[in-house]
Amino acid sequence: MGGLAARIERIWYAGTAVPVWLSALVPVYKALRALHQAPYRLGWRKPARLPVPVIVVGNLTAGGSGKTPLVIALVDALRTRGFRPGVVSRGYGGTQRDPLLLDDMPEPARVGDEPCLIRRRTGAAVAVGRDRAHAATLLLGRGVDVVIADDGLQNPRLARDIEICVIDGQRRFGNGRLLPAGPLREPVARLADVAFRLCNGGVAQPGETAMRLVGEMAVAVAGGSGTRPLESFAGQRVHAVAAIGNPERFFVSLRAHGIDVVPHAFADHHAFLPSDLAFGDDLPVLMTEKDAIKCTRFAGANAWCIPVRAELADTFFDAVAGRLRSTSCAPIEIP
């Protein structure tokens, strides 16, 4: 990551003093956010209501916290409990603006890396679009009886029945300040409104459900059936590549397996080029699965990705399913 991004990281999470120019921009952010919410708060516009329950998975901070692995786990868990879930996403990082239902071979550059990953891992119906409400309607023709929105906690456009907030258990809420002086998209008090608070890593606080990401196998990025245990890299020096909200989480997870990491952090949703993986040596290259789907066409035989799964107590999924079963939905309303 560039020098400015690294400096912002230190300000938000390492106790570096907030410069005056960043503090001065906080009222601007608050005003823009209030302007975005005003039509809904004043009743001029109503959130779009689907004829099926909607679960929104989001967070309070800028960057990643483990939302997408949770969405994948939710899809799998709800299926085992008799539901037919589908997923809607804005498709951040992609060029697609109009609503689109993903096919079996979606292009990350067009629809975004996270929707591609969800589609590949679950096989569920996935729709993307800048207008999540209209994109979500595409799922209804696929027999979906519950819609999971990947991100969108701060977006009032789509009415929701259940909100789930994922918290980075290591970094928490940083310095506790709103953007851009801190990492918060909205105040921590917003947590009082969400149905479930999940703590990804670290120590879960009262009222939070513990969650952890587990990755035990490495999969060849270039395709084929090549796999090997992650622990087989122990004691080796590797290039670790991550273009996620918190790259350090990936690097730490590799070091925990005794791997000697040479870290390469990129901005979240970075569009990889072959030169990004050209390190001038034959060391193995390990990357996240989200990044790997953008590198399959040019990755070498030494490139491996580490798929992760979100582990949570079954009682959490039972509670979500219970709420879904008690939800009564009105006819569709898409203004």
C-alpha angles and dihedrals in degrees: 000000000000127000095261092050090050091049092050089050091055092048094049100041112011103054098255110155116264110245118234093245092059093047089050090058095056094082088051091054091047091050093050091048091050090049090053092050097041099088090055096041092050094045096244090122131026127214112255112259121210124204090240131058118275126212117195117202112195147128140230098235134070113256132025129325103167101284098139096052087050092051089052091049091048092053091052095044095048091049090056087052094055103266130125104218127190129188132228124194138173087233095232113200093026130101097229112115105166121068112279134178110220120239126211094277106040120179113236093209089058105038104019133261099264097055089048091052093048091049093049096045099044108022086220123143108273126187129186134193142133086250102058093190095059091041090053091056088066088066094059093072089058094064094258114164098182129033121212115200113209100217124339101119090137095042113094095191096095120053112228137199099196130028122198121189119199115207125199099236094204102045097026108178099333113217090350095241131128123253131318096014089048139007098263120118089189136359120290088242086076087078089076089070100052122091097219133025116196124195112210106205126330119063119321113235124220110295093022129110116225117242132175136184116232126194120172106156135057119218125200109254095209092063134250123101099293113144135156135173113270089229089064087077092059112129092017128114111237140173108244115202124192132167097175134116093269109023092175090068089063093047092049091050090055093047088052086065091055094258119150101231128206098192124218111181121189132181115278112276091013113179102234124221126194089253090062090068097040103105098157097243141073098250116133116264116218122191142164119271091243090058094042095063087065093051105047094105096057108018116122128233089265093062119103134175128210113220112206132200129205113240118203136153115275088235089072093055090044090054092050091048090049092054091048092053091052093050118105115199128208124219116287117284116183110168 
